Amino acid sequence: MRLVFLVCALAGLASAEPKVRIFVTESGAMMVSGHSMSFSGPTSSENIEVMKAFQKHCPSVAVTSDREKADYIVRLDREAPSPVTPFVRGNKVAVFNKDADLVFAQSHRTLAPVVKGACAAVMAKR
């Protein structure tokens, strides 16, 4: 019985497709040179929150810190808090493929819907 379970578990691992890799970046100037694109800008705790949101809402992707290994670049800009609604911030997301083509863009007042939308766009292109 244990052997059957082990064989089934190993077969499941062998047939699992590798995860789509995304690189998450923040606001900053986009630079295109040749066939590659890069983003400049600091890494902040907000960027870490976006990465955590992808882990939570999109477990079928892997967040990478190596832009060159990424299948998609995800740029998320978060607006400054409003004095009227200090706990709600605007979130804008753009997803680019390896050819630097925009494949998805969305804005929402909260983070989860833009992460879920970006995830759906990436998985649909798979």
C-alpha positions as CSV (number, residue, x, y, z in Angstrom):
1,M,0.0,0.0,0.0
2,R,2.8,2.4,0.9
3,L,4.6,1.6,-2.4
4,V,1.4,2.5,-4.4
5,F,1.1,5.8,-2.6
6,L,4.8,6.5,-3.2
7,V,4.6,5.7,-6.9
8,C,1.5,7.9,-7.3
9,A,3.2,10.8,-5.5
10,L,6.3,10.5,-7.6
11,A,4.2,10.3,-10.8
12,G,2.4,13.5,-9.8
13,L,5.7,15.3,-9.2
14,A,7.1,14.2,-12.5
15,S,4.1,15.4,-14.5
16,A,3.9,18.8,-12.8
17,E,4.7,21.6,-15.1
18,P,7.2,24.2,-13.9
19,K,5.7,27.3,-12.6
20,V,5.5,30.5,-14.6
21,R,8.2,32.9,-13.2
22,I,7.4,36.6,-12.6
23,F,9.6,39.5,-11.6
24,V,7.8,42.1,-9.5
25,T,9.0,45.7,-9.8
26,E,7.8,49.1,-8.5
27,S,7.5,52.5,-10.0
28,G,10.5,53.7,-11.9
29,A,11.7,54.4,-15.3
30,M,11.5,51.6,-17.8
31,M,14.5,51.2,-19.9
32,V,14.5,49.2,-23.1
33,S,17.8,48.2,-24.7
34,G,18.0,45.8,-27.5
35,H,15.8,42.8,-26.9
36,S,15.7,43.2,-23.1
37,M,13.8,45.5,-20.8
38,S,14.7,46.6,-17.3
39,F,13.2,48.6,-14.6
40,S,15.0,50.9,-12.2
41,G,13.7,51.9,-8.9
42,P,14.2,51.0,-5.2
43,T,12.9,47.9,-3.5
44,S,10.6,48.8,-0.7
45,S,8.5,47.0,1.9
46,E,5.5,47.8,-0.4
47,N,7.2,45.7,-3.1
48,I,7.5,42.8,-0.6
49,E,3.8,43.1,0.2
50,V,3.0,42.7,-3.6
51,M,5.2,39.6,-3.7
52,K,3.4,38.2,-0.6
53,A,0.1,38.9,-2.3
54,F,1.2,36.9,-5.4
55,Q,2.1,34.0,-3.2
56,K,-1.3,34.1,-1.5
57,H,-3.6,34.8,-4.5
58,C,-1.6,33.2,-7.3
59,P,0.2,30.0,-6.0
60,S,0.6,28.8,-9.6
61,V,3.4,31.4,-10.3
62,A,6.9,31.6,-8.8
63,V,8.2,35.1,-7.8
64,T,11.8,35.4,-8.8
65,S,14.4,38.1,-7.9
66,D,16.2,37.5,-11.2
67,R,14.7,39.5,-13.9
68,E,16.5,37.5,-16.6
69,K,14.8,34.3,-15.5
70,A,11.3,35.8,-15.4
71,D,8.7,34.9,-18.0
72,Y,6.8,38.1,-17.1
73,I,7.6,41.4,-15.6
74,V,4.9,42.7,-13.2
75,R,5.0,46.4,-12.5
76,L,2.7,47.6,-9.7
77,D,2.4,51.2,-8.8
78,R,0.7,52.2,-5.5
79,E,-0.7,55.7,-5.1
80,A,0.0,57.7,-2.0
81,P,-2.7,57.6,0.7
82,S,-5.5,60.1,0.3
83,P,-6.2,62.4,3.3
84,V,-9.9,61.5,2.8
85,T,-9.4,57.8,2.7
86,P,-6.0,57.1,4.3
87,F,-6.4,53.3,4.5
88,V,-7.3,52.9,0.8
89,R,-4.7,53.3,-1.9
90,G,-5.0,53.1,-5.6
91,N,-3.2,50.2,-7.2
92,K,-2.1,50.0,-10.9
93,V,-0.6,46.9,-12.4
94,A,1.0,46.3,-15.8
95,V,2.2,42.9,-17.0
96,F,4.8,42.6,-19.8
97,N,6.0,39.4,-21.5
98,K,9.6,38.6,-22.5
99,D,9.2,40.6,-25.7
100,A,8.4,43.7,-23.6
101,D,4.8,43.6,-24.9
102,L,2.0,44.7,-22.5
103,V,-0.3,41.8,-21.9
104,F,-2.4,43.1,-19.1
105,A,-3.2,46.4,-17.3
106,Q,-5.7,47.2,-14.5
107,S,-6.4,49.6,-11.7
108,H,-8.3,49.0,-8.5
109,R,-8.6,50.6,-5.1
110,T,-7.3,47.5,-3.3
111,L,-4.3,45.2,-4.0
112,A,-6.0,41.7,-4.2
113,P,-8.1,42.4,-7.3
114,V,-5.1,43.6,-9.4
115,V,-2.9,40.7,-8.3
116,K,-5.7,38.2,-9.1
117,G,-6.2,39.9,-12.5
118,A,-2.5,39.8,-13.3
119,C,-2.4,36.2,-12.2
120,A,-5.3,35.3,-14.5
121,A,-3.6,37.1,-17.4
122,V,-0.3,35.3,-16.9
123,M,-2.0,31.9,-16.6
124,A,-4.1,32.5,-19.7
125,K,-1.0,33.2,-21.8
126,R,0.7,30.0,-20.6
